[in-house]
Amino acid sequence: MSIKLTILGCHSATPRSDAYPTAQHLEIKERHFLIDCGEGTQVLLRKYKMPFAKIRHIFISHLHGDHFYGLIGLISTFGLLNREHDLHVYGPKGIKEIITLQLKLSKSWTKFHLHFHELESKESVLIYEDKKVEVYTIPLDHRVYTNGFLFKEKTGEHRLNMEAIKQYPEIEICDYHNLKRGKDFVGNSGGTIKNNELTLPPKKALSYAFCSDTAYKPAIVPILEKVDLLYHEATFLEDKKELAEKTKHSTAKQAASIARLAMVSQLIIGHYSSRYDNLLKFKEEAQLLFKQVDLAASGKIFEINP
């Protein structure tokens, strides 16, 4: 099973006719997650034919407008579409007050259940888990409380080695479930066949890390170690390094440094400042330190396979 990431918006600050603020759709293990929700997100969800109804969990990195001002509009639209499924929103403390006040004053209460999971920890914590996926926070360094998010597949079942299994007629289809779960096979005579003789290892568990607005922070490297795909903001080039430090953002070179230190497989950079016309310079600067770099762009899809 692959991880599929669709970039919706990837620019900083104010939206423009050809540039939208941060939002991403992540499909992992048949789950559909929305990451950040800047203005225009629901328009982009429609434009790129993302499955509205399948989004059950939304992760908001921080309470700057270019990362969540599209949320109330999206929730309102869900209501107009007669959504029935619960919606879970994970974000900094205060997100519940902001959204519920708007719903209250506009008398637009949703018929579906809206669950808020407010975050305060400055350490990496597990915030979502089911049978197939885990999501952890990545504490970042910005002007307000900010988290990135690490999405990890859980290790799957063992794969059946049918050529090996065929050599033992007493193994029946009803035994396959236990073999997939890693159990040895015990025959009618009491003899045992080791699981590793009958199965292949599970497919590699994949991972995706999203690092929203942040100053250069090497302390997050252990959390990001060897992830398959990393998105890291790169608002500025090195020519504006002092401005990056002042505003607590990163340069393309700093994003690449994090990727190299964490030994990730692939880096995506985005959140470009509108002062730059030639975005290729971001890739060129990052590749001075890390070769596997791609530029985020609205509608661009990144897919990784085990």
C-alpha positions in Angstrom: 0.0 0.0 0.0 1.3 3.4 -0.9 1.2 6.9 0.7 -0.3 9.5 -1.5 0.1 13.2 -0.7 -1.6 15.9 -2.7 -0.4 19.5 -2.2 -3.4 21.8 -2.2 -1.8 25.1 -1.2 1.9 25.8 -0.5 2.5 29.5 -0.3 2.9 31.8 2.7 1.0 34.7 4.1 -1.8 36.1 1.9 -3.6 34.1 -0.8 -3.4 35.3 -4.4 -5.1 34.3 -7.7 -2.3 31.9 -8.5 -1.0 31.0 -5.0 -2.9 29.5 -2.1 -1.8 29.1 1.6 -1.0 25.8 3.2 -3.2 22.8 2.9 -2.5 19.1 2.1 -4.5 15.9 1.6 -2.8 12.7 2.8 -4.1 9.3 2.0 -2.5 6.5 4.1 -3.8 3.0 4.7 -7.2 4.0 3.3 -7.4 6.9 5.8 -7.9 10.5 4.4 -6.3 13.2 6.5 -6.4 17.0 5.9 -3.3 18.8 7.1 -3.8 22.6 7.6 -6.6 24.4 6.0 -5.7 27.9 4.7 -8.2 30.0 2.8 -9.4 28.4 -0.4 -8.9 24.8 0.8 -12.4 23.6 0.0 -12.1 25.1 -3.5 -8.9 23.2 -4.0 -10.4 20.0 -2.6 -13.0 20.3 -5.3 -10.6 21.3 -8.1 -8.3 18.3 -7.5 -11.3 15.9 -6.9 -10.4 15.0 -3.3 -13.0 12.9 -1.4 -14.8 15.4 0.9 -16.8 12.8 2.7 -13.9 10.6 3.5 -12.0 13.3 5.5 -12.6 12.4 9.2 -9.5 14.0 10.8 -8.1 17.5 10.3 -4.7 18.5 11.7 -4.0 22.2 12.2 -0.4 23.1 12.9 -0.9 26.6 14.4 -3.3 29.5 14.7 -1.9 31.8 12.0 -4.6 32.6 9.4 -2.8 31.2 6.4 -3.0 27.7 8.1 -6.5 27.6 9.4 -8.8 30.4 8.0 -10.4 27.9 5.6 -11.5 25.6 8.4 -14.8 27.3 9.4 -15.8 27.5 5.7 -15.1 23.8 5.2 -17.0 22.8 8.3 -19.9 25.0 7.2 -19.9 23.3 3.8 -19.9 19.9 5.5 -23.0 20.9 7.3 -24.7 22.1 4.1 -23.9 18.8 2.5 -25.7 17.0 5.3 -22.6 15.3 6.6 -23.3 12.5 9.1 -19.8 11.3 10.0 -18.0 12.7 13.0 -15.2 15.2 12.3 -12.1 15.3 14.5 -10.0 18.5 14.6 -6.5 18.4 16.2 -4.9 21.8 16.8 -3.5 24.2 19.4 -5.5 25.1 22.5 -7.9 27.8 21.4 -9.1 26.1 18.1 -12.3 25.0 19.7 -13.2 28.5 21.0 -12.5 30.1 17.6 -14.6 27.6 15.6 -17.5 27.2 18.0 -17.8 31.0 18.5 -18.3 31.4 14.7 -20.8 28.5 14.6 -22.6 30.0 17.6 -22.9 33.6 16.3 -23.9 32.5 12.8 -26.4 29.9 14.2 -24.8 27.3 12.1 -24.4 24.4 14.5 -23.5 21.2 12.7 -25.7 18.1 12.8 -22.6 15.9 12.8 -20.5 15.6 15.9 -17.5 17.9 15.9 -14.6 16.7 18.2 -11.7 19.0 19.1 -8.4 17.6 20.4 -6.5 20.6 21.7 -2.7 20.4 21.9 -0.4 22.0 24.5 2.5 19.7 24.9 6.0 20.9 23.9 7.1 17.3 23.6 6.3 14.9 20.8 3.2 13.0 21.7 0.9 10.4 20.1 -2.4 12.1 19.2 -4.0 9.6 16.9 -3.9 5.8 16.7 -5.9 3.1 15.1 -5.1 -0.5 13.9 -3.1 0.8 11.0 -1.8 4.3 11.6 -0.2 6.4 14.3 0.2 10.2 14.3 2.7 12.1 16.5 3.2 15.8 17.0 6.5 17.4 16.0 7.2 20.4 18.3 8.3 23.3 16.2 9.8 26.8 16.9 7.5 29.6 15.6 6.1 32.9 16.9 3.1 31.0 18.3 2.7 27.5 19.6 3.2 25.2 16.5 3.3 21.5 15.7 4.3 19.5 12.8 2.8 16.0 12.4 4.4 12.6 11.8 2.2 10.0 10.1 3.4 6.4 10.5 2.0 3.2 9.1 2.0 0.3 11.6 3.9 -2.8 10.6 1.5 -5.0 8.6 0.9 -8.7 8.7 3.4 -11.3 7.4 2.9 -12.3 3.8 2.2 -15.9 2.9 4.9 -17.8 1.1 2.6 -20.0 -1.0 5.4 -22.0 -2.6 6.5 -23.1 0.9 3.0 -23.7 2.2 2.2 -26.0 -0.7 4.8 -28.4 0.6 2.7 -29.1 3.7 -0.8 -30.4 2.6 -2.0 -30.3 6.2 -1.9 -26.5 6.2 -5.4 -25.4 5.3 -6.8 -22.0 4.3 -8.2 -21.5 7.8 -4.6 -21.6 9.1 -3.5 -18.6 7.0 -4.8 -16.0 9.4 -2.5 -17.3 12.2 0.4 -17.5 9.9 -0.1 -13.8 8.8 -0.1 -12.9 12.5 3.3 -14.4 12.9 2.4 -17.7 14.6 4.1 -21.0 14.0 2.1 -23.9 12.5 1.5 -26.8 14.8 0.4 -30.0 12.9 -1.9 -32.7 14.0 1.0 -34.8 15.1 2.3 -32.1 17.3 5.2 -31.1 15.0 5.9 -27.4 14.6 6.9 -25.5 11.5 8.5 -22.1 12.2 6.6 -19.1 10.9 9.6 -17.8 9.0 9.6 -20.9 6.9 6.1 -20.3 5.7 5.9 -16.5 5.4 7.7 -13.5 4.0 8.4 -10.4 6.2 5.7 -7.7 6.2 6.0 -4.9 3.7 8.0 -1.9 4.9 5.9 0.5 7.0 5.9 4.0 5.4 6.0 7.4 7.0 5.4 11.0 6.2 6.4 14.1 8.2 4.9 17.6 7.9 6.9 20.4 9.3 4.9 23.6 9.2 6.2 27.1 10.0 9.4 26.9 12.1 12.8 28.4 12.6 15.7 26.0 12.0 15.4 23.4 14.7 17.9 20.5 14.7 16.3 19.2 17.9 13.5 17.6 15.7 15.9 15.4 13.8 15.5 12.3 16.0 11.7 12.4 15.4 12.2 12.7 11.7 14.9 10.0 11.4 14.7 8.0 8.1 11.1 9.0 7.3 10.2 8.2 3.7 8.9 11.7 2.8 9.4 15.0 4.6 7.7 18.3 3.9 9.6 21.2 5.5 8.8 24.9 5.1 11.3 27.0 3.2 9.9 30.5 3.3 13.2 32.3 2.4 16.5 31.8 0.6 19.8 32.3 2.4 19.8 35.9 1.2 17.1 36.6 3.8 18.5 34.4 6.5 18.3 37.3 9.1 14.6 37.8 8.2 14.0 34.1 8.6 15.5 34.2 12.1 13.5 37.3 13.0 10.2 35.8 11.8 11.0 32.3 12.9 10.9 30.7 9.5 13.5 28.6 7.6 15.5 28.9 4.5 15.7 26.3 1.7 19.2 25.4 2.8 18.1 25.0 6.4 15.3 22.7 5.3 17.8 20.6 3.4 20.1 20.5 6.4 17.3 19.0 8.5 16.6 16.4 5.8 20.3 15.4 5.5 20.7 15.2 9.3 17.6 13.0 9.6 18.6 10.8 6.7 15.1 11.1 5.1 14.5 9.6 1.7 12.8 12.6 0.0 12.3 16.3 0.8 9.5 18.6 -0.3 9.9 22.3 0.3 7.2 24.9 0.2 5.6 27.9 2.0 7.4 30.3 -0.3 7.5 34.0 0.4 5.8 36.0 -2.3 8.9 38.2 -2.7 10.5 35.4 -4.9 9.5 35.0 -8.5 11.8 32.1 -9.5 11.0 29.2 -7.2 13.7 27.0 -8.9 16.2 28.9 -6.8 14.7 27.2 -3.7 15.4 23.8 -5.2 18.9 24.8 -6.3 19.8 26.1 -2.9 18.5 23.0 -1.1 20.3 20.7 -3.4 23.6 22.1 -2.3 23.1 20.0 0.9 20.5 17.3 -0.1 19.9 16.0 -3.6 16.4 14.4 -3.3 14.4 17.7 -3.3 11.1 18.5 -4.9 9.2 21.8 -4.9 5.6 21.8 -3.6 3.0 23.1 -6.1 -0.8 23.2 -6.0 -2.2 19.9 -7.4 1.2 18.1 -7.3 1.0 14.5 -6.1 3.7 12.7 -4.3 3.4 8.9 -3.9 5.6 6.5 -2.1 5.5 2.7 -2.2 7.0 0.1 0.0 
